[in-house]
Amino acid sequence: MKLFQEFSDVTVRTETIPEKSDLEKVLDTEEEIIRQYKTNRLFDKTSRHGGEGYLLLHASVQDKLREVNCSSEILRAYISMRDNSEEKTESIIRGMYSAALLEIGSTTESNENFFINGKGRTWNYLFYQVRHAKNITIEHFKGNKILSCAGSHKGNVENVIVNHVIGNEILQGAGNTDGTVKHLFLNDIQGNHTLASTGLDRGTAEHIALNQIRGDYTLAYTTAKDGHIHGITINKVKGLFTLDHINKYYQNNKSSFLYGIQMSTKQEEILEKMKSLIENMHTLLPIEQKETYKEIARLQKEIFLEKNMWKKAHEKFSAT
């Protein structure tokens, strides 16, 4: 009896496994998602069904992270911890995963404004295929297909600013297939096919402003197959086949284009205001960022209101 009494006095210690942080859960889930879909042909780079693949992935990510706070801070940390410099199936999936995180996080008002400075890192397919988002600013990245197909397949993306980026197919195919992208401002971009095929297949882009773009096929094939664009202004765009084929789609769809290779003094002043607001975005509180996006959108519209530029645009495209 004494022996049993001694055992009954022993305290059993159990080690508590610490709960994983939200960031750790996001990183672990990415690995699960890549294993889950890397052999699925919907995610092959030659697949013509990227829209279907993204919906499938998004639903899976939403389910796996239903208890996780996908905040802007978590997303920035995730992007800074991952390298996506290759172009293979895993890279495409990782890019879609970043888009799903952005989309899931932006459903809350506190995360609807997303800003990130890549500090020159390479991230192919960043936010690839993101369907719905409010305000996105990315700057100082390298990589191909960044924000490609944003707002497509019945999606809606409101304000996108891309600043100081090197890579091909930036925002290529944005707003395609019944999708909408509202205000796009790209500054200092180096690469081919920037915004090519925007608004393809009944898609819509409201206002596009480009400044200092270097590369071929910028805005080529925009609005093909019954797409619509309300206004385009470009300044200091260098490269072959800029706006290639856009004139015939302009005449077929009666879209309202603003085409200004040489901006007026007033337009350049407005552009400088926009650039200044963007450069200071990272110093602002979320509520201040929200108002800044509204002001940038207002300034974009103001650029398009110069009646003489509308007239020049009509004359140019009618003559071709």
C-alpha positions as CSV (number, residue, x, y, z in Angstrom):
1,M,0.0,0.0,0.0
2,K,2.9,2.3,0.7
3,L,4.2,1.8,-2.8
4,F,0.9,2.8,-4.4
5,Q,0.7,5.8,-2.1
6,E,4.1,7.0,-3.4
7,F,2.9,6.7,-7.0
8,S,-0.3,8.6,-6.2
9,D,1.7,11.5,-4.9
10,V,3.7,11.9,-8.2
11,T,2.6,15.0,-10.3
12,V,2.5,14.2,-14.0
13,R,3.8,17.2,-16.0
14,T,2.5,17.7,-19.6
15,E,4.3,20.0,-22.0
16,T,2.1,22.5,-23.7
17,I,2.8,22.9,-27.4
18,P,2.8,26.6,-28.2
19,E,0.1,27.9,-30.6
20,K,1.5,28.8,-34.0
21,S,1.4,32.4,-34.9
22,D,-0.8,33.6,-37.8
23,L,2.3,34.1,-40.0
24,E,3.5,30.6,-39.3
25,K,0.0,29.3,-40.3
26,V,0.1,31.3,-43.5
27,L,3.6,29.9,-44.4
28,D,2.5,26.3,-43.6
29,T,-0.7,26.7,-45.6
30,E,1.3,27.9,-48.6
31,E,3.3,24.6,-48.6
32,E,0.0,22.6,-48.3
33,I,-1.5,24.5,-51.2
34,I,1.6,24.0,-53.4
35,R,1.6,20.2,-52.7
36,Q,-2.2,20.1,-53.3
37,Y,-2.1,21.7,-56.8
38,K,1.3,21.4,-58.3
39,T,0.3,18.5,-60.5
40,N,-3.1,20.1,-61.4
41,R,-3.0,21.2,-65.1
42,L,-5.2,24.2,-64.3
43,F,-2.0,25.8,-62.8
44,D,0.4,25.0,-65.6
45,K,1.8,28.1,-67.2
46,T,0.4,27.0,-70.6
47,S,-3.1,26.6,-69.2
48,R,-5.9,28.7,-70.6
49,H,-8.0,28.1,-67.6
50,G,-6.2,30.2,-65.0
51,G,-9.5,31.7,-63.9
52,E,-10.9,28.3,-62.8
53,G,-7.6,27.5,-61.1
54,Y,-7.7,30.7,-59.0
55,L,-11.3,30.1,-57.9
56,L,-10.4,26.6,-56.8
57,L,-7.3,27.7,-54.9
58,H,-9.0,30.7,-53.3
59,A,-11.8,28.5,-51.9
60,S,-9.2,26.1,-50.4
61,V,-7.2,29.0,-48.9
62,Q,-10.2,30.6,-47.4
63,D,-11.2,27.3,-45.8
64,K,-7.8,26.5,-44.4
65,L,-7.2,30.0,-43.0
66,R,-10.7,30.7,-41.7
67,E,-9.4,31.2,-38.2
68,V,-6.4,33.3,-39.3
69,N,-6.2,37.1,-39.4
70,C,-4.8,37.8,-42.9
71,S,-3.9,41.3,-42.1
72,S,-1.8,43.7,-44.3
73,E,1.1,43.2,-41.8
74,I,1.0,39.4,-42.2
75,L,0.8,39.6,-46.0
76,R,3.8,42.0,-46.1
77,A,5.8,39.6,-43.8
78,Y,4.9,36.6,-45.9
79,I,6.0,38.3,-49.1
80,S,9.3,39.4,-47.6
81,M,10.0,35.8,-46.4
82,R,9.4,34.2,-49.7
83,D,11.5,34.1,-52.9
84,N,9.5,33.7,-56.2
85,S,12.3,34.3,-58.7
86,E,11.6,31.2,-60.8
87,E,8.9,30.7,-63.4
88,K,7.4,27.3,-62.9
89,T,4.1,25.8,-61.6
90,E,5.0,26.3,-58.0
91,S,5.7,30.0,-58.7
92,I,2.3,30.4,-60.4
93,I,0.6,28.8,-57.4
94,R,2.6,31.0,-54.9
95,G,1.5,34.1,-56.9
96,M,-2.1,33.0,-56.8
97,Y,-1.7,32.3,-53.1
98,S,-0.5,35.8,-52.5
99,A,-3.5,37.1,-54.4
100,A,-5.9,35.0,-52.3
101,L,-4.3,36.4,-49.1
102,L,-4.7,39.9,-50.4
103,E,-8.3,39.3,-51.3
104,I,-9.3,37.6,-48.1
105,G,-7.6,40.2,-46.0
106,S,-9.1,43.2,-47.9
107,T,-12.6,42.2,-46.9
108,T,-12.1,44.1,-43.6
109,E,-12.0,47.9,-43.7
110,S,-8.8,48.1,-41.8
111,N,-7.0,46.1,-44.5
112,E,-8.6,47.5,-47.7
113,N,-5.6,49.7,-48.3
114,F,-2.5,47.7,-49.1
115,F,1.0,49.1,-49.6
116,I,4.3,47.3,-50.0
117,N,7.8,48.3,-50.9
118,G,9.7,45.3,-52.3
119,K,13.1,46.9,-51.9
120,G,14.2,45.5,-55.3
121,R,13.3,41.8,-54.5
122,T,12.1,39.5,-57.3
123,W,8.5,38.2,-57.0
124,N,7.1,36.7,-60.2
125,Y,3.3,36.4,-60.3
126,L,2.8,38.7,-57.3
127,F,-1.0,39.0,-56.7
128,Y,-1.6,37.0,-59.9
129,Q,-5.3,36.8,-60.8
130,V,-6.6,38.7,-57.7
131,R,-10.3,39.1,-58.3
132,H,-11.5,41.7,-55.7
133,A,-9.5,44.4,-54.0
134,K,-9.9,48.1,-53.0
135,N,-6.6,49.9,-53.0
136,I,-3.2,48.4,-53.9
137,T,0.2,50.1,-54.1
138,I,3.3,48.2,-54.9
139,E,6.7,49.6,-55.6
140,H,10.4,48.7,-56.1
141,F,9.8,45.1,-57.3
142,K,11.3,43.0,-60.0
143,G,9.2,40.2,-61.6
144,N,7.0,39.1,-64.5
145,K,3.2,39.0,-64.5
146,I,2.9,41.1,-61.4
147,L,-0.8,41.8,-60.9
148,S,-1.5,40.1,-64.2
149,C,-5.3,39.5,-64.8
150,A,-6.2,41.6,-61.7
151,G,-9.9,42.2,-61.5
152,S,-10.7,39.7,-64.2
153,H,-13.5,37.1,-64.6
154,K,-16.3,39.2,-63.2
155,G,-13.9,40.7,-60.6
156,N,-13.5,44.3,-59.5
157,V,-10.3,46.1,-58.4
158,E,-10.7,49.8,-57.7
159,N,-7.3,51.6,-57.4
160,V,-3.9,50.2,-58.4
161,I,-0.6,52.0,-58.3
162,V,2.5,50.4,-59.6
163,N,5.7,52.4,-59.0
164,H,9.3,51.6,-60.0
165,V,8.9,48.0,-61.2
166,I,11.0,46.0,-63.7
167,G,9.3,43.0,-65.4
168,N,7.2,41.8,-68.3
169,E,3.4,41.6,-68.5
170,I,2.8,43.9,-65.5
171,L,-1.0,44.1,-65.2
172,Q,-1.3,42.3,-68.5
173,G,-4.9,41.2,-69.1
174,A,-6.3,43.3,-66.2
175,G,-10.1,43.5,-66.1
176,N,-10.6,40.9,-68.7
177,T,-13.6,38.5,-69.2
178,D,-16.4,40.7,-67.8
179,G,-14.1,42.1,-65.1
180,T,-13.4,45.7,-64.1
181,V,-10.4,47.7,-63.0
182,K,-11.2,51.3,-62.2
183,H,-8.1,53.5,-61.7
184,L,-4.6,52.3,-62.8
185,F,-1.6,54.5,-62.4
186,L,1.8,53.1,-63.5
187,N,5.0,55.1,-63.1
188,D,8.6,54.1,-64.1
189,I,8.0,50.6,-65.5
190,Q,10.6,48.7,-67.5
191,G,9.4,45.7,-69.4
192,N,7.3,44.4,-72.4
193,H,3.5,43.9,-72.6
194,T,2.6,46.3,-69.8
195,L,-1.2,46.4,-69.6
196,A,-1.5,44.4,-72.9
197,S,-4.9,43.0,-73.5
198,T,-6.5,45.1,-70.7
199,G,-10.3,44.8,-70.8
200,L,-10.2,41.8,-73.2
201,D,-13.5,39.9,-73.6
202,R,-16.1,42.4,-72.5
203,G,-13.9,43.8,-69.7
204,T,-13.7,47.4,-68.5
205,A,-11.0,49.8,-67.4
206,E,-12.1,53.2,-66.4
207,H,-9.0,55.3,-66.3
208,I,-5.4,54.4,-67.1
209,A,-2.5,56.8,-66.6
210,L,1.1,55.8,-67.6
211,N,4.3,57.7,-67.0
212,Q,7.8,56.7,-68.0
213,I,7.2,53.3,-69.4
214,R,10.0,51.6,-71.3
215,G,9.2,48.4,-73.3
216,D,7.4,47.0,-76.3
217,Y,3.6,46.3,-76.7
218,T,2.5,48.6,-74.0
219,L,-1.4,48.6,-74.0
220,A,-1.3,46.4,-77.1
221,Y,-4.6,44.7,-78.0
222,T,-6.4,46.6,-75.3
223,T,-10.2,46.2,-75.3
224,A,-10.2,43.4,-77.9
225,K,-13.4,41.4,-78.2
226,D,-15.9,44.0,-77.0
227,G,-13.9,45.6,-74.2
228,H,-14.2,49.2,-73.0
229,I,-11.8,51.8,-71.6
230,H,-13.1,55.3,-70.6
231,G,-9.7,57.1,-70.7
232,I,-6.0,56.6,-71.3
233,T,-3.3,59.1,-70.9
234,I,0.4,58.2,-71.5
235,N,3.5,60.3,-71.0
236,K,7.1,59.4,-71.8
237,V,6.3,55.9,-73.1
238,K,9.0,54.4,-75.2
239,G,8.9,51.1,-77.1
240,L,7.7,49.4,-80.3
241,F,4.0,48.7,-80.9
242,T,2.6,50.9,-78.1
243,L,-1.2,50.8,-78.4
244,D,-0.8,48.3,-81.3
245,H,-4.3,47.4,-82.7
246,I,-6.0,49.6,-80.2
247,N,-7.3,52.0,-82.9
248,K,-9.5,49.5,-84.6
249,Y,-11.0,48.3,-81.3
250,Y,-11.6,52.0,-80.5
251,Q,-13.7,52.5,-83.6
252,N,-15.6,49.2,-83.2
253,N,-16.5,49.7,-79.5
254,K,-16.8,53.5,-79.4
255,S,-14.7,53.7,-76.3
256,S,-13.5,57.1,-75.1
257,F,-9.8,57.3,-75.4
258,L,-7.5,60.0,-74.3
259,Y,-4.1,59.7,-76.0
260,G,-1.5,62.3,-75.0
261,I,2.1,61.6,-75.8
262,Q,2.9,65.2,-75.0
263,M,1.0,66.3,-72.0
264,S,0.0,69.9,-71.5
265,T,1.7,71.9,-68.7
266,K,-1.5,71.6,-66.6
267,Q,-1.5,67.8,-67.0
268,E,2.1,67.5,-66.0
269,E,1.4,69.5,-62.9
270,I,-1.4,67.1,-62.0
271,L,0.9,64.1,-62.7
272,E,3.5,65.5,-60.3
273,K,0.9,65.9,-57.6
274,M,-0.1,62.2,-58.1
275,K,3.5,61.1,-57.9
276,S,4.1,63.1,-54.7
277,L,1.1,61.5,-53.1
278,I,2.3,58.1,-54.0
279,E,5.9,58.6,-52.7
280,N,4.4,59.6,-49.3
281,M,1.8,56.8,-49.1
282,H,3.9,54.6,-46.7
283,T,4.0,57.3,-44.0
284,L,0.2,57.6,-43.7
285,L,-2.2,56.0,-41.4
286,P,-4.8,53.7,-43.0
287,I,-7.6,56.3,-42.9
288,E,-5.2,58.8,-44.5
289,Q,-4.3,56.3,-47.1
290,K,-7.9,55.8,-48.0
291,E,-8.4,59.5,-48.6
292,T,-5.2,59.6,-50.6
293,Y,-6.4,56.9,-53.0
294,K,-9.6,59.0,-53.5
295,E,-7.5,62.1,-54.2
296,I,-5.3,60.2,-56.7
297,A,-8.4,58.9,-58.5
298,R,-9.8,62.4,-58.6
299,L,-6.6,63.8,-60.1
300,Q,-6.6,61.0,-62.7
301,K,-10.1,62.1,-63.8
302,E,-9.0,65.7,-63.9
303,I,-6.2,64.8,-66.4
304,F,-8.9,63.5,-68.7
305,L,-11.1,66.5,-68.6
306,E,-9.0,68.7,-70.8
307,K,-11.3,69.1,-73.8
308,N,-8.5,69.9,-76.2
309,M,-7.0,66.4,-75.5
310,W,-10.3,64.7,-76.1
311,K,-10.5,66.4,-79.4
312,K,-6.9,65.4,-80.3
313,A,-7.6,61.8,-79.3
314,H,-10.7,61.7,-81.5
315,E,-8.9,63.2,-84.5
316,K,-5.9,60.8,-84.1
317,F,-8.0,57.6,-83.9
318,S,-10.5,58.7,-86.6
319,A,-7.6,59.3,-89.0
320,T,-6.1,55.8,-88.6
